[in-house]
Amino acid sequence: MKAIRDLIAYNDLKKWVIDPGFCTLCGACEAACPVHALKIEGDRLLYVHDCSKLMEFCPICYDVCPHTDALLLETLSFVTDAPQMRENLGYYRKILLAQAVDPKLRELSHSGGVVTAILLNSIEKKFIDSAIVSRSEEETPLKLQPSISLVPDDIFSAVDAGYSPSAVAKAFGKAVHEYGKTKIAFVGTPCQVLAIRKLESWEHKIMDSLKLVIGFICLWSFSLKPLLESVEKTYQVKHSEIKKVTLNKEYVVHTKERTVRIPIKEVEKHILNSCLTCTDYTSQLADISVGGAHPLEEWSTVIIRTETGEKIFNDALKSGVIRTKSIEEEPEVFAHLLEMADFKRKTALEEIERKRAAEEPVPLASLRLTYLLPKELRLLSSLTVEQTMTKRVMTVSPNTTMKELLEIMTKHHHMGYPVLDENNQLTGIATFEDVMKVPAEERDKVKVSDIKKERLLTVYPDETVIAAYNKMVEHGVGRILVVERENPKKLLGIITRTDIMQTLRWPMKRR
């Protein structure tokens, strides 16, 4: 799983990232290289001169690439002081809905205009002196170019989520070296956020200027040219006519005259190679993560992860440039967030297994984040379920409706609840997956007793954590109930993949 490292990192980068086609052109390697050996031009990463002639050893371009296995645990240190953690959502302080108060910002944005509003407020309050964002090209609106926004008008016209590569990490280096900026906000997709956090973990000198990281909620990015050619040929939509694209389980193209819904199956061959194995839907390493709030219009889902993110978000709220409402008011939005995060993770894991079975290359970052290391396996083998499980477990009754269950999930953010009868005997478990199988219009009629699983997956408290983990992997579940060996109907607790990840990562604290 782990690469055998070369003394000159470019050789590793070429072998494990460039040659297999995993590079997403973020530009972190170019920004970091001390001898300017790497350069992004168009849709290519160029090796402009042989760095081995200038130095005997340098690991940096490999280390900061988001698709390598370097520095992954170190990057977690920026978010692990958050009080809550869920495997598909990451560490966070709160999840809420927000929108820009200015209707013009909402009109120009993909959702609620929140990112633009936060950046404009931060520039005005001098929290930041610039922002690294992506700007759509005028002739090809879906093609993104990195933008160093120095004044409010730049930000107003530039922030775009998009679904194509953009060399924003390269632009960060340029903002420091050429513009002398010292308080920079960085806005990017999950892999771009990972790249900037790797640079920060490496303690590269340019990262002293980083003040805020905003990450987009992102399903995938695409190889744009063949995708646009396919859309034009099949649906007669020219790339210049496209105003915006939304991506859920369909690729939805919006023009001035019409909306075209394209099945994912038709566009998946154009998904970037490294995106196919990425499990991060919500930019888990950002200070603030922002995305759409389907099915609501003109609202954004906001995940606040760090103290910095909370401070800047709250100032924007206090200044009156954004408004918020509780996610509990819109359980369908929360359900969609979880459904898409789970969809991306499961799709990525299936692709990783397919590639491994076919002996095709897999990004080392994806392998490292998917499979446990030998030392982690040894740790989990030395711990019992009782040492790791959650003992205070929220439960539901057989009479709880699916609508009520979703409301409970939206409030408490747990995705599975044991079902206890009137005698406190364990009768089943109700999960988020069960809720989503029931049509929304029927959830107030269908009860937990109608769908609960009678055949329970359980472990005993004296079993090892690795035994519980292996059961989860084998059965494709995220949680197992812990029961008394002498009385399997007596619930003692629950152990989840989140509990296990917390056990492995609890020492990681932000510098």
N, C-alpha and C positions, 0 to 999 in steps of 0.2 A: 504493500500500500504506500509506503513512504519512499520517495525518490532518493536515489543515491546521488548525493550532491557533487557537482563539479566545482572546482576552485573559482572559475569564472561563471557567474550566474546565468549569463546569456545562453550558454550552452544548454543549461537545464531548461530555461524558458523556451528555447526553440524546440527542445525535445518533447516537453510535457504540455506546452500550451500552444505555441505558434504552429508547429507542423500538424498537430491533430485538428487544428481549426477551432480552438477554444477562445482565442483572443477576441475581446469585445471592444477593443480600441478605446479604453477609458483614458489611457495616457499616463497612468501612474508610474510606469517604468520610465517614460521620458522625463516626467517631472522629477524623479528621484535620481536619475543617472548622474554621477559626479563628473563624468567626462563627455556627456552629451553624445553617447554612442547610438541612442535610439531616437527615432523620430516618426511621428504619425503623419502621413500624407494621404489625404483622401481616405480610402478604405483599406490602407495597408500600413503595417508597422515595418519601418525600414531600419536595418542595421547599418548605419552610415559609416562607421569605421570600427576597426577591431580593437576593442577595449583591452584585450589581453596584452597588447603592446605597451599599454600605459600603466597597468597594475597587475600584480600577481594574484590578488584575491579580491573578489567583490561579490557579495551575495544579494545586493539590494534589489535589482530588477525582478529577480525570482521571488524574493520575500514579499514585495508589495503587490504582486499580481493577485487579483481576487480569485484566480482559478488554481492557485497552488496550495499546498498543505501547510505553508509557513504561517506562523503568527496567529492562527485561528483562535486558540484559547486566549491569547493575549488581548485580542480585540474585544472579547467579552467583558473585560475589566471596565469598559466605559459605560456599561449599562447594568451590571449585576447588583448595584445598590438599590435598584427598584424593588418595591415590596412584593410585586406579583410576577409570576412567570407561567406561561402556558407554552407547550412545545411548538405549536404552529403560529403563535403570536409573539413569542420572545418575552423578554423582561419589560415590564411597564409599570407606570404609576397610575394611569387612568386612561380610559377609552371614552370618548364623547363625540358628539356631533357639533360641527361648527360651520359658519359661513361668513363671508365678507359682508359687512353692512352696505358697502357701496355696490349697487346693482350692476354697475359697469364692470367691476371686477368679476362678478359672478357670470356675467354674459360672456366675457372673454375667456374664462377658464374652462377646464374640462369638468369641473364640479362646482365647488363652493367658493373658489377664489381665495381660499385660506392662506395658501403659501405666499401668494402675492401680497396679501394684506399684512402678513407677519413681517415679510421682508421690507415693505415700505415703512412700516412702523419702526422697525429696527434701525433702518437708515436714518429716519427722522430723529430718533432718540439717541443716535450715535452709538448704539450697541455694536453696530457693524459699519464698516466703511465701503463695503462692496459685497457682491454676491455672485457666486459662480452658478449659472443656470444654463438652460438650453433654449435656443431660439429656433423657431421653424424657418426654413428657407422660404422666400417669397414665392418662387416658382414651383417648389415641391414642398407643400406645407407639412408633410409627414417626415421630411428629412430634417434632422436636428443638427445644429452647430453649437458648440460651446460658446457662451457669452460671459464676458466679465462686465457685470452691471455695476456702474459706479455712481449713478444718480437715480432718483426715483423713476424718471421717464424710461431709463434702460430696463429696469425691473418690470415696469408696467407692461412693456411690449415683448418681454422675453420669456417669462416663465412658461414652460411647456413640458408636460410629462412625456408625451410621445411614446413610441414603441420601436425606436431604432437607436443604434449606437450614437454616442456623443462623447468627445474627448474632454470631459469636464475636469478630470484629475490633471491633465496637461494644462488646462486653463488656470487651475489653481496655482501651479508653479509659475505660470506667466504673470499672474496677478501679483505675486510676491516679488519676483525678480525684475520684471519690467515696469510695473506700476507702483511698486513699493507699498503695497497694501498690508496692513497689520491686523485688521479685524474683519475677517472674511467669513461669510456664510456660504456653505456648500450645499447644493441641492442635486440629488441624483437618485438613481434606481438602486435596488439592493446590492448589486455587484459593485456599482460605483461607490456606494457608501462603505462597503467592505474594503475597497481599495484605499479610500481616504483614512479609514481607521487603521489599516495596516501601516500606512505611512506614519500615522500618529504613534502606533505601537513601536515602530522602528525608531521613533524620536528623531525623525528627519528635521533638519533646521527650519524648513519652510512651514512646518506644522505649528510653530509658535503663533502663527497668524490665524489659525483656525478658531473661530468663536462659536459656530453653530452648524449642526448637520441636520438637514431636513431630508428625509427619505420618502420616495414615492411608494405607495402600495402598487405592486407590479406583478402581473402574471408572467409575461414573456416579452422579449424584444424580437424583432424580425429582420431578416435580410431584405432590405427595402426594395431594391430594384426588381428582383424577380416577383416579389409579392405584388407590387403595383402593376407590373405587366400582366399578371394573372387576373387581377381585379378588373383591369381595363378590358381584357379579352373576354372574360366570362360575363361581366356585369355592365360593360360599356360605361364605366366610370373613369374619367381621366384623372390623373393624379393632381392636376391643377384645380380640379373642381372640389376636391375633398377638403372640408372645413375642419373636421375632427374625427377621431376614431375612438370608440369605446370597446373595451375588451373584457368580457366575462367568460361565459361558455359559448359565446358567439363573437365573431369579429364584425363589429357594426360600424359601417362607413356612413358618415353624415355629410351630405352636400347641401347646397342652398335649396334645392328642389325636392330631394328625397332622402330616405334612409334605407340603406341596403344591409340586410342581415346575412352574414356569410357563416356557414357552419365551420367550427374549428377544424374539422377534418380536412376542409379544403385549403386551409392556410398553414396547417401544422408543419408541412414540409419546408416552409420558409422560416420557421422559428430558428433563432441562432443556436448553434450546436451546444454551447455551454448552458444556455437557458433550459434546455431539455432536462438537465439533471440538477437544476437549482431548486432547493426546497424553501427558500426564503421569499414569502409573498409580501411581507409587511415591513421590509427594511428594518430588521431587528436590531441593528447597531446604530440607528439614528438617534438624535436627541428628540426629534418629533417625526412621526410617520404620518403621512397624509394620503388619502385616496378617496375614491367615490363613495357614495352612501346609497347605493342601489337598494330599494327602488325609488328613493327620494331624489327629486331634482334640486339642483342648486344648493346642495349640502355636501359637506365632506366628512368622512370618518377620520378622526384624529386620535392617534395613540401617542401619549406623552410618556417618555421613557426616562429622562434624566432630569436632574435638578436644573441644569441650564435650560433645557427645553421647557420645563414648567415655568421658570422665571420669565422667559421671553414670551411664551404664549399668554401668561397671565397679564403681562404688561399690555399686549395687544388688546386683550379683552377689556382691561381697565381703561385703555385709551379710546375705546368705543369703535375700533375698526373691524372687530369681529363680534359675532354673537354665538351663543352656544345653546345646546339643549342636551339633556341626559340621553344616553344610548338606551336607557331603560324605557323611554317613551316610544322607541322604535325597535322592538325586538326583531322585526323582519330584516332590518339593516344589520343587526348583530349576527343574525343567522346567516345572512349572505356572506359577511366577512369570514365567518368560520368555515362555511361551505367552500369558499374559494381557496382559503388557506389550506384546507384539507385536500382539496382537489389538486392544487399545485404540488403539495408534498407527495401524495400518492402517485401522481403521474410521474414525478421525478424519480421516485424509488423504483417504479416499474421500469423506467427507461434505464436506470443504472443496472438493474438485474439483467435486462435484455442485452445491454452492451457487454456486460461481463460474460454472459453465457455465449455471446457471439465473438468473444475475445477482441472486442473493439475498445479503443481507449476511452477512459472516463476521466473528467477533470479530477485532479488529486484532492482539491478542496471538497468536492462532492463526496468522494470516498471517505475522507477524514471525518466529515460531519455525519456520515451515515453509519459507519462501522466503528466499533469500540477498539481501542488499542489494547495490546496484551496487558499493560499495567492497569488499565481500567477494568478489564475482565477480572484480573486478580483481586482488585479492590472489591468489586461486586460479589466475588466468590467468598470474600471474608466477612461479609455483612449478612445479617439475617433480615428477613422481611419486617420483623417487629421493630428493628432499629431504624428502618427507613419509612415505614408506612405512615399514612395520616390516620390518626386514631379518632379524631372528632369529625365524623362523617355526616354530611347533610343527606337526609333520606326523603323519599316521597311515598305517598300511599297509593294503593292500586286505583283509587278514585280520582287521582290527579289527572286533569285533562292535558292534552298535548299543548294547548294554548298556555295553560298555567305553567307547564314544565318549561316551555321556551322562555316565559317571563322570568322564571327562577334562574335559568341559565344566563339570561341577559344581565340579571342583577348580580349573580355570584360568580359567573365565569367558569363554573365547573361543567364539564361536558358529559358526565355520567353520574347517575344517582341510584343507589340501591333502593329496592322497593321492599318495604316492611309492612306486614299485615297488622291487624289490631292487637296481636299478641307479641309484636316486635320480632316476629320470625321472618327471616329472609325468604322472599318469594321470587325475586328476579332483579333485573337492573334495567333502567331506562336511560338511553343515550341520545346524544344530539343526532346521530345517524337515524335513530328511530323517529325522531320528530320530523326530520326532513323527508321521510318516506310518506308522511301524511300530507295531503294537499292543504294549503293554508286555510282554505274556506271550510275545512272539516275538522280543524284542530280543536275547536271548542266542543266537539261532540265525541271525539275519540279519546278514550281513557288509557292510562298506563296499563291497566289490566288487559287491555285489548292487544297490546304489542310487546309487553315485557318478555324478556328471554327466560324461559323456564330452565333451560340447560345452562347453568352458570359456570363461568370459568373462575376458579378459586385457587387460592394458595393458603398454606398454613403459616402461622407466624414464625415457626422455627425453620422454615425453608430458607435457602439463600436468595439474595436479591438477584443473582445471575439466573437462578432457576425461574424466578418470576419474569425477568426480562426475556428470557428465551421463550416462555409461553406467550408473551405479548407479541413477539416477532412471528412466532409460528402461526398464531391465530389472527394476526393483523389488527390487534386492538391496542388501545392506549391506556387501559386500566384493568386491574384484576382485584376482585374482592378478597379480603382476608377473613377467614372463618376459623372457628374453633375446631380442632381436630376431632374432639369427642362429639361435638354437636355442630354439624355443617350448616345448620339453620341459624346459628348465632353469629351475627356480624361483629367482627373485632376492629375492622378498619378497611382501608383501601390503599393500594399502591399503584401509582401511575408512572408513565414514562417521564412526566415532569418531575416527580419525586426523585427518580433515578438520575435524571440530568442534573438536578440540584445537588445531589450527593456528589456527583463527579466534579461539579464546577463551583461549589460554594467557596473555595479559597480565592477565586478570582475577584479582586477588588480593584477599583479604579485608582490609578496612581494619584 
